[in-house]
Amino acid sequence: MAINGETAVISGQLILNRLDFSIGANMPDEASLKFPVAISIDLTASRGGS
């Protein structure tokens, strides 16, 4: 996380396994549906005021 004046920026990544949520449980393998899903998050927030 970085804060510069009135702006904060944060980023992160994680990998979810579809099988943990019972998605793809009926699939014999990953040929048609990959089980891991990469998630990336980038967020910029600015302090507002009036």
Residue frames as qw, qx, qy, qz and C-alpha x, y, z in Angstrom:
[[0.000, 0.891, 0.454, 0.000, 0.00, 0.00, 0.00],
 [0.413, 0.085, 0.010, 0.907, 1.20, 3.48, -0.81],
 [0.055, -0.873, -0.445, 0.190, -0.20, 6.75, 0.49],
 [0.398, 0.121, 0.161, 0.895, 0.63, 9.98, -1.29],
 [0.171, -0.117, 0.024, -0.978, -1.11, 13.04, 0.10],
 [0.607, 0.078, 0.318, -0.724, -4.86, 12.43, -0.20],
 [0.807, 0.293, -0.358, -0.367, -4.54, 9.29, -2.35],
 [0.555, -0.374, 0.737, -0.093, -3.98, 5.68, -1.28],
 [0.688, 0.398, -0.493, -0.354, -3.11, 2.89, -3.73],
 [0.563, -0.311, 0.747, -0.165, -3.17, -0.83, -3.00],
 [0.700, 0.330, -0.493, -0.397, -2.90, -3.94, -5.15],
 [0.508, -0.313, 0.775, -0.210, -3.01, -7.65, -4.48],
 [0.598, 0.237, -0.644, -0.414, -3.32, -11.03, -6.11],
 [0.538, -0.202, 0.749, -0.329, -4.67, -14.40, -5.08],
 [0.369, 0.109, -0.818, -0.428, -5.60, -17.74, -6.61],
 [0.678, -0.059, 0.418, -0.601, -8.94, -19.37, -5.88],
 [0.025, -0.066, 0.972, 0.223, -9.67, -23.03, -6.58],
 [0.548, -0.113, -0.327, -0.761, -13.11, -23.51, -8.14],
 [0.606, -0.153, -0.780, -0.023, -13.38, -26.91, -6.42],
 [0.160, -0.079, -0.625, 0.760, -13.38, -25.17, -3.03],
 [0.389, 0.196, 0.183, -0.881, -16.77, -23.73, -4.06],
 [0.589, 0.234, 0.766, -0.104, -18.07, -26.97, -5.66],
 [0.529, 0.731, -0.106, -0.417, -17.64, -25.50, -9.13],
 [0.488, 0.563, -0.646, -0.167, -16.40, -28.12, -11.56],
 [0.504, -0.338, 0.741, -0.288, -16.81, -30.95, -9.05],
 [0.848, 0.271, 0.409, -0.198, -18.50, -33.04, -11.74],
 [0.531, 0.756, -0.367, -0.114, -15.61, -32.50, -14.19],
 [0.978, -0.085, -0.040, 0.186, -13.20, -35.43, -14.53],
 [0.652, -0.149, 0.057, 0.741, -10.23, -33.11, -15.16],
 [0.046, -0.707, -0.065, 0.702, -9.30, -29.58, -16.20],
 [0.405, 0.166, 0.653, 0.618, -9.60, -30.17, -19.96],
 [0.050, 0.651, 0.531, 0.540, -12.65, -27.93, -20.33],
 [0.330, -0.885, -0.105, -0.313, -12.59, -25.90, -17.10],
 [0.459, 0.356, -0.544, 0.606, -9.43, -24.84, -15.31],
 [0.571, -0.600, -0.541, 0.141, -9.84, -25.17, -11.56],
 [0.414, -0.431, -0.198, 0.777, -7.49, -22.37, -10.40],
 [0.193, 0.865, 0.339, 0.315, -8.67, -18.79, -11.00],
 [0.473, -0.042, -0.168, 0.864, -6.24, -15.88, -10.71],
 [0.100, -0.911, -0.396, -0.060, -7.71, -12.72, -9.14],
 [0.451, 0.085, -0.097, 0.883, -5.93, -9.36, -9.30],
 [0.157, -0.884, -0.437, 0.055, -7.11, -6.26, -7.47],
 [0.379, 0.138, -0.044, 0.914, -5.91, -2.69, -7.96],
 [0.195, -0.833, -0.518, 0.005, -7.59, 0.02, -5.90],
 [0.289, 0.216, -0.107, 0.927, -7.02, 3.74, -5.76],
 [0.262, -0.774, -0.570, 0.080, -8.87, 5.78, -3.14],
 [0.221, 0.396, -0.065, 0.889, -8.93, 9.53, -2.79],
 [0.156, -0.461, -0.628, 0.607, -9.99, 11.36, 0.33],
 [0.023, 0.616, 0.470, 0.632, -12.95, 13.54, -0.45],
 [0.218, -0.446, -0.487, 0.718, -14.05, 16.58, 1.39],
 [0.155, 0.797, 0.475, 0.338, -16.27, 19.55, 0.98]]
